[in-house]
Amino acid sequence: MKKAIKVKNIAHIQQINQVVSKYPFDIWIHSKSGMVDAKSILGIFALSLNEELFIVTDDDVDPRKLYAELADYIEIEK
């Protein structure tokens, strides 16, 4: 599953990392420049915040609770 997220500053990176680190399944952040483990704060810092970013989970997990916790960062689908 893939959802667009907005990450504007260092505080957002830290907050997103804290949330995703609580989950036992793989969570990735994908951009044009690559894909990094969302549980790796250094990985997230390596991404360009000027690009469109997506939070990605495997199709076999239920990410609803994760998305609820990240509601402030999830882009509203049009």
N, CA, C and O atoms as CSV, one atom per row, in Angstrom:
chain,resi,resn,atom,element,x,y,z
A,1,MET,N,N,0.849,-1.169,0.000
A,1,MET,CA,C,0.000,0.000,0.000
A,1,MET,C,C,0.898,1.236,0.000
A,1,MET,O,O,1.970,1.231,0.604
A,2,LYS,N,N,0.467,2.265,-0.661
A,2,LYS,CA,C,1.274,3.473,-0.827
A,2,LYS,C,C,0.392,4.692,-0.589
A,2,LYS,O,O,-0.697,4.800,-1.153
A,3,LYS,N,N,0.872,5.614,0.253
A,3,LYS,CA,C,0.148,6.865,0.538
A,3,LYS,C,C,1.136,8.024,0.463
A,3,LYS,O,O,2.258,7.926,0.960
A,4,ALA,N,N,0.717,9.110,-0.152
A,4,ALA,CA,C,1.541,10.311,-0.209
A,4,ALA,C,C,1.631,10.925,1.186
A,4,ALA,O,O,0.639,10.981,1.912
A,5,ILE,N,N,2.823,11.382,1.553
A,5,ILE,CA,C,3.011,12.058,2.834
A,5,ILE,C,C,3.713,13.387,2.608
A,5,ILE,O,O,4.405,13.591,1.611
A,6,LYS,N,N,3.516,14.281,3.564
A,6,LYS,CA,C,4.198,15.572,3.497
A,6,LYS,C,C,5.171,15.659,4.673
A,6,LYS,O,O,4.800,15.518,5.839
A,7,VAL,N,N,6.403,15.892,4.319
A,7,VAL,CA,C,7.478,16.022,5.302
A,7,VAL,C,C,8.156,17.349,5.000
A,7,VAL,O,O,8.792,17.507,3.958
A,8,LYS,N,N,8.020,18.291,5.908
A,8,LYS,CA,C,8.498,19.643,5.633
A,8,LYS,C,C,9.766,20.039,6.386
A,8,LYS,O,O,10.472,20.959,5.976
A,9,ASN,N,N,10.055,19.341,7.494
A,9,ASN,CA,C,11.202,19.771,8.294
A,9,ASN,C,C,11.732,18.627,9.161
A,9,ASN,O,O,11.194,17.520,9.139
A,10,ILE,N,N,12.778,18.903,9.911
A,10,ILE,CA,C,13.420,17.903,10.761
A,10,ILE,C,C,12.462,17.365,11.816
A,10,ILE,O,O,12.495,16.174,12.124
A,11,ALA,N,N,11.622,18.210,12.367
A,11,ALA,CA,C,10.663,17.768,13.385
A,11,ALA,C,C,9.702,16.732,12.803
A,11,ALA,O,O,9.366,15.759,13.479
A,12,HIS,N,N,9.258,16.926,11.566
A,12,HIS,CA,C,8.378,15.955,10.912
A,12,HIS,C,C,9.092,14.616,10.751
A,12,HIS,O,O,8.510,13.562,11.010
A,13,ILE,N,N,10.350,14.660,10.325
A,13,ILE,CA,C,11.134,13.437,10.157
A,13,ILE,C,C,11.212,12.675,11.472
A,13,ILE,O,O,10.997,11.463,11.506
A,14,GLN,N,N,11.517,13.378,12.546
A,14,GLN,CA,C,11.638,12.734,13.854
A,14,GLN,C,C,10.316,12.145,14.316
A,14,GLN,O,O,10.286,11.035,14.848
A,15,GLN,N,N,9.230,12.869,14.122
A,15,GLN,CA,C,7.921,12.385,14.562
A,15,GLN,C,C,7.467,11.174,13.745
A,15,GLN,O,O,6.949,10.210,14.310
A,16,ILE,N,N,7.651,11.212,12.451
A,16,ILE,CA,C,7.287,10.076,11.603
A,16,ILE,C,C,8.121,8.859,11.986
A,16,ILE,O,O,7.589,7.756,12.102
A,17,ASN,N,N,9.407,9.048,12.181
A,17,ASN,CA,C,10.292,7.954,12.569
A,17,ASN,C,C,9.874,7.328,13.893
A,17,ASN,O,O,9.912,6.105,14.030
A,18,GLN,N,N,9.479,8.134,14.863
A,18,GLN,CA,C,9.029,7.605,16.153
A,18,GLN,C,C,7.774,6.760,15.997
A,18,GLN,O,O,7.649,5.713,16.633
A,19,VAL,N,N,6.848,7.200,15.162
A,19,VAL,CA,C,5.606,6.454,14.957
A,19,VAL,C,C,5.890,5.124,14.259
A,19,VAL,O,O,5.466,4.074,14.743
A,20,VAL,N,N,6.594,5.152,13.143
A,20,VAL,CA,C,6.795,3.922,12.366
A,20,VAL,C,C,7.654,2.906,13.103
A,20,VAL,O,O,7.526,1.705,12.866
A,21,SER,N,N,8.515,3.358,13.979
A,21,SER,CA,C,9.396,2.449,14.724
A,21,SER,C,C,8.630,1.536,15.673
A,21,SER,O,O,9.176,0.532,16.131
A,22,LYS,N,N,7.395,1.858,15.972
A,22,LYS,CA,C,6.575,1.041,16.875
A,22,LYS,C,C,5.958,-0.171,16.184
A,22,LYS,O,O,5.462,-1.075,16.856
A,23,TYR,N,N,5.983,-0.202,14.864
A,23,TYR,CA,C,5.286,-1.245,14.120
A,23,TYR,C,C,6.227,-2.390,13.738
A,23,TYR,O,O,7.379,-2.154,13.375
A,24,PRO,N,N,5.731,-3.639,13.820
A,24,PRO,CA,C,6.594,-4.795,13.559
A,24,PRO,C,C,6.809,-5.100,12.075
A,24,PRO,O,O,7.658,-5.926,11.740
A,25,PHE,N,N,6.066,-4.457,11.186
A,25,PHE,CA,C,6.211,-4.740,9.762
A,25,PHE,C,C,7.073,-3.681,9.078
A,25,PHE,O,O,7.304,-2.600,9.619
A,26,ASP,N,N,7.543,-4.016,7.877
A,26,ASP,CA,C,8.391,-3.102,7.114
A,26,ASP,C,C,7.595,-1.900,6.642
A,26,ASP,O,O,6.467,-2.028,6.165
A,27,ILE,N,N,8.201,-0.730,6.784
A,27,ILE,CA,C,7.609,0.522,6.321
A,27,ILE,C,C,8.718,1.282,5.611
A,27,ILE,O,O,9.823,1.427,6.134
A,28,TRP,N,N,8.416,1.756,4.435
A,28,TRP,CA,C,9.400,2.436,3.602
A,28,TRP,C,C,8.918,3.835,3.258
A,28,TRP,O,O,7.719,4.113,3.277
A,29,ILE,N,N,9.862,4.710,2.944
A,29,ILE,CA,C,9.527,6.008,2.367
A,29,ILE,C,C,10.164,6.035,0.986
A,29,ILE,O,O,11.364,5.811,0.826
A,30,HIS,N,N,9.331,6.313,0.000
A,30,HIS,CA,C,9.744,6.260,-1.395
A,30,HIS,C,C,9.683,7.661,-2.001
A,30,HIS,O,O,8.764,8.434,-1.732
A,31,SER,N,N,10.674,7.963,-2.816
A,31,SER,CA,C,10.688,9.225,-3.566
A,31,SER,C,C,11.303,8.953,-4.929
A,31,SER,O,O,11.682,7.821,-5.231
A,32,LYS,N,N,11.402,9.980,-5.744
A,32,LYS,CA,C,12.043,9.821,-7.051
A,32,LYS,C,C,13.499,9.393,-6.906
A,32,LYS,O,O,14.029,8.676,-7.755
A,33,SER,N,N,14.144,9.836,-5.828
A,33,SER,CA,C,15.566,9.543,-5.663
A,33,SER,C,C,15.847,8.207,-4.978
A,33,SER,O,O,17.007,7.812,-4.854
A,34,GLY,N,N,14.811,7.513,-4.534
A,34,GLY,CA,C,15.053,6.205,-3.945
A,34,GLY,C,C,14.032,5.815,-2.901
A,34,GLY,O,O,13.040,6.510,-2.681
A,35,MET,N,N,14.297,4.685,-2.262
A,35,MET,CA,C,13.421,4.176,-1.223
A,35,MET,C,C,14.282,3.871,-0.007
A,35,MET,O,O,15.337,3.246,-0.120
A,36,VAL,N,N,13.816,4.325,1.173
A,36,VAL,CA,C,14.571,4.090,2.404
A,36,VAL,C,C,13.661,3.483,3.462
A,36,VAL,O,O,12.440,3.636,3.414
A,37,ASP,N,N,14.263,2.805,4.402
A,37,ASP,CA,C,13.544,2.248,5.536
A,37,ASP,C,C,13.069,3.409,6.403
A,37,ASP,O,O,13.884,4.207,6.866
A,38,ALA,N,N,11.765,3.511,6.626
A,38,ALA,CA,C,11.207,4.617,7.409
A,38,ALA,C,C,11.622,4.535,8.879
A,38,ALA,O,O,11.494,5.513,9.616
A,39,LYS,N,N,12.119,3.372,9.304
A,39,LYS,CA,C,12.581,3.216,10.684
A,39,LYS,C,C,14.017,3.689,10.849
A,39,LYS,O,O,14.544,3.711,11.962
A,40,SER,N,N,14.646,4.064,9.751
A,40,SER,CA,C,16.014,4.583,9.767
A,40,SER,C,C,15.975,6.103,9.648
A,40,SER,O,O,15.726,6.648,8.573
A,41,ILE,N,N,16.222,6.767,10.749
A,41,ILE,CA,C,16.171,8.232,10.717
A,41,ILE,C,C,17.228,8.792,9.767
A,41,ILE,O,O,16.983,9.796,9.099
A,42,LEU,N,N,18.397,8.159,9.699
A,42,LEU,CA,C,19.428,8.614,8.763
A,42,LEU,C,C,18.979,8.419,7.319
A,42,LEU,O,O,19.282,9.239,6.452
A,43,GLY,N,N,18.262,7.337,7.067
A,43,GLY,CA,C,17.740,7.105,5.727
A,43,GLY,C,C,16.775,8.191,5.306
A,43,GLY,O,O,16.827,8.675,4.175
A,44,ILE,N,N,15.894,8.573,6.214
A,44,ILE,CA,C,14.924,9.629,5.897
A,44,ILE,C,C,15.644,10.949,5.646
A,44,ILE,O,O,15.282,11.697,4.738
A,45,PHE,N,N,16.659,11.230,6.447
A,45,PHE,CA,C,17.414,12.471,6.243
A,45,PHE,C,C,18.101,12.500,4.882
A,45,PHE,O,O,18.390,13.577,4.358
A,46,ALA,N,N,18.364,11.336,4.308
A,46,ALA,CA,C,19.037,11.276,3.012
A,46,ALA,C,C,18.112,11.658,1.855
A,46,ALA,O,O,18.583,11.977,0.763
A,47,LEU,N,N,16.803,11.627,2.090
A,47,LEU,CA,C,15.852,11.972,1.037
A,47,LEU,C,C,15.731,13.483,0.868
A,47,LEU,O,O,15.946,14.249,1.807
A,48,SER,N,N,15.387,13.886,-0.327
A,48,SER,CA,C,15.125,15.294,-0.598
A,48,SER,C,C,13.681,15.606,-0.212
A,48,SER,O,O,12.753,14.972,-0.715
A,49,LEU,N,N,13.492,16.566,0.667
A,49,LEU,CA,C,12.143,16.939,1.089
A,49,LEU,C,C,11.410,17.746,0.029
A,49,LEU,O,O,10.220,18.030,0.170
A,50,ASN,N,N,12.119,18.116,-1.033
A,50,ASN,CA,C,11.490,18.857,-2.131
A,50,ASN,C,C,10.776,17.936,-3.116
A,50,ASN,O,O,10.012,18.402,-3.962
A,51,GLU,N,N,11.022,16.629,-3.008
A,51,GLU,CA,C,10.377,15.663,-3.890
A,51,GLU,C,C,9.083,15.153,-3.254
A,51,GLU,O,O,8.888,15.273,-2.044
A,52,GLU,N,N,8.214,14.590,-4.069
A,52,GLU,CA,C,7.010,13.959,-3.557
A,52,GLU,C,C,7.420,12.680,-2.838
A,52,GLU,O,O,8.187,11.877,-3.370
A,53,LEU,N,N,6.903,12.497,-1.623
A,53,LEU,CA,C,7.250,11.341,-0.803
A,53,LEU,C,C,6.023,10.480,-0.560
A,53,LEU,O,O,4.899,10.976,-0.478
A,54,PHE,N,N,6.264,9.170,-0.447
A,54,PHE,CA,C,5.195,8.214,-0.192
A,54,PHE,C,C,5.601,7.286,0.938
A,54,PHE,O,O,6.760,6.880,1.029
A,55,ILE,N,N,4.652,6.950,1.797
A,55,ILE,CA,C,4.875,5.917,2.802
A,55,ILE,C,C,4.349,4.625,2.190
A,55,ILE,O,O,3.239,4.585,1.659
A,56,VAL,N,N,5.158,3.567,2.268
A,56,VAL,CA,C,4.851,2.318,1.588
A,56,VAL,C,C,4.901,1.167,2.583
A,56,VAL,O,O,5.841,1.051,3.369
A,57,THR,N,N,3.871,0.312,2.538
A,57,THR,CA,C,3.843,-0.906,3.339
A,57,THR,C,C,3.535,-2.078,2.410
A,57,THR,O,O,3.032,-1.889,1.303
A,58,ASP,N,N,3.840,-3.272,2.867
A,58,ASP,CA,C,3.497,-4.466,2.093
A,58,ASP,C,C,1.986,-4.599,2.009
A,58,ASP,O,O,1.266,-4.132,2.892
A,59,ASP,N,N,1.512,-5.226,0.962
A,59,ASP,CA,C,0.074,-5.400,0.750
A,59,ASP,C,C,-0.570,-6.332,1.774
A,59,ASP,O,O,-1.783,-6.283,1.973
A,60,ASP,N,N,0.220,-7.171,2.417
A,60,ASP,CA,C,-0.356,-8.157,3.333
A,60,ASP,C,C,-0.466,-7.672,4.785
A,60,ASP,O,O,-0.725,-8.476,5.680
A,61,VAL,N,N,-0.274,-6.382,5.030
A,61,VAL,CA,C,-0.441,-5.829,6.380
A,61,VAL,C,C,-1.610,-4.838,6.379
A,61,VAL,O,O,-1.978,-4.285,5.343
A,62,ASP,N,N,-2.174,-4.633,7.554
A,62,ASP,CA,C,-3.268,-3.668,7.701
A,62,ASP,C,C,-2.679,-2.370,8.264
A,62,ASP,O,O,-2.375,-2.304,9.455
A,63,PRO,N,N,-2.515,-1.354,7.441
A,63,PRO,CA,C,-1.852,-0.128,7.877
A,63,PRO,C,C,-2.792,0.933,8.458
A,63,PRO,O,O,-2.361,2.064,8.683
A,64,ARG,N,N,-4.057,0.601,8.704
A,64,ARG,CA,C,-5.018,1.622,9.144
A,64,ARG,C,C,-4.588,2.324,10.427
A,64,ARG,O,O,-4.709,3.545,10.526
A,65,LYS,N,N,-4.093,1.584,11.404
A,65,LYS,CA,C,-3.660,2.198,12.659
A,65,LYS,C,C,-2.446,3.106,12.411
A,65,LYS,O,O,-2.359,4.200,12.967
A,66,LEU,N,N,-1.527,2.647,11.583
A,66,LEU,CA,C,-0.363,3.451,11.217
A,66,LEU,C,C,-0.807,4.754,10.560
A,66,LEU,O,O,-0.338,5.832,10.925
A,67,TYR,N,N,-1.709,4.650,9.594
A,67,TYR,CA,C,-2.182,5.846,8.905
A,67,TYR,C,C,-2.915,6.796,9.841
A,67,TYR,O,O,-2.822,8.015,9.690
A,68,ALA,N,N,-3.635,6.248,10.798
A,68,ALA,CA,C,-4.316,7.098,11.780
A,68,ALA,C,C,-3.295,7.882,12.605
A,68,ALA,O,O,-3.492,9.064,12.885
A,69,GLU,N,N,-2.210,7.220,12.991
A,69,GLU,CA,C,-1.177,7.911,13.769
A,69,GLU,C,C,-0.418,8.933,12.935
A,69,GLU,O,O,0.109,9.908,13.471
A,70,LEU,N,N,-0.363,8.716,11.646
A,70,LEU,CA,C,0.343,9.638,10.753
A,70,LEU,C,C,-0.603,10.607,10.042
A,70,LEU,O,O,-0.220,11.227,9.050
A,71,ALA,N,N,-1.816,10.740,10.533
A,71,ALA,CA,C,-2.843,11.550,9.860
A,71,ALA,C,C,-2.392,12.977,9.569
A,71,ALA,O,O,-2.790,13.554,8.557
A,72,ASP,N,N,-1.571,13.549,10.435
A,72,ASP,CA,C,-1.097,14.922,10.209
A,72,ASP,C,C,-0.170,15.021,9.004
A,72,ASP,O,O,0.061,16.116,8.489
A,73,TYR,N,N,0.362,13.889,8.549
A,73,TYR,CA,C,1.332,13.890,7.457
A,73,TYR,C,C,0.814,13.257,6.167
A,73,TYR,O,O,1.400,13.443,5.100
A,74,ILE,N,N,-0.285,12.510,6.270
A,74,ILE,CA,C,-0.843,11.838,5.090
A,74,ILE,C,C,-1.524,12.881,4.205
A,74,ILE,O,O,-2.330,13.685,4.675
A,75,GLU,N,N,-1.187,12.852,2.928
A,75,GLU,CA,C,-1.822,13.748,1.968
A,75,GLU,C,C,-3.249,13.266,1.729
A,75,GLU,O,O,-3.488,12.064,1.615
A,76,ILE,N,N,-4.173,14.175,1.655
A,76,ILE,CA,C,-5.567,13.835,1.373
A,76,ILE,C,C,-5.674,13.492,-0.103
A,76,ILE,O,O,-5.251,14.254,-0.972
A,77,GLU,N,N,-6.255,12.318,-0.363
A,77,GLU,CA,C,-6.409,11.879,-1.762
A,77,GLU,C,C,-7.522,12.664,-2.426
A,77,GLU,O,O,-8.557,12.941,-1.819
A,78,LYS,N,N,-7.294,13.014,-3.675
A,78,LYS,CA,C,-8.259,13.818,-4.436
A,78,LYS,C,C,-9.150,12.949,-5.261
A,78,LYS,O,O,-10.024,13.454,-5.966
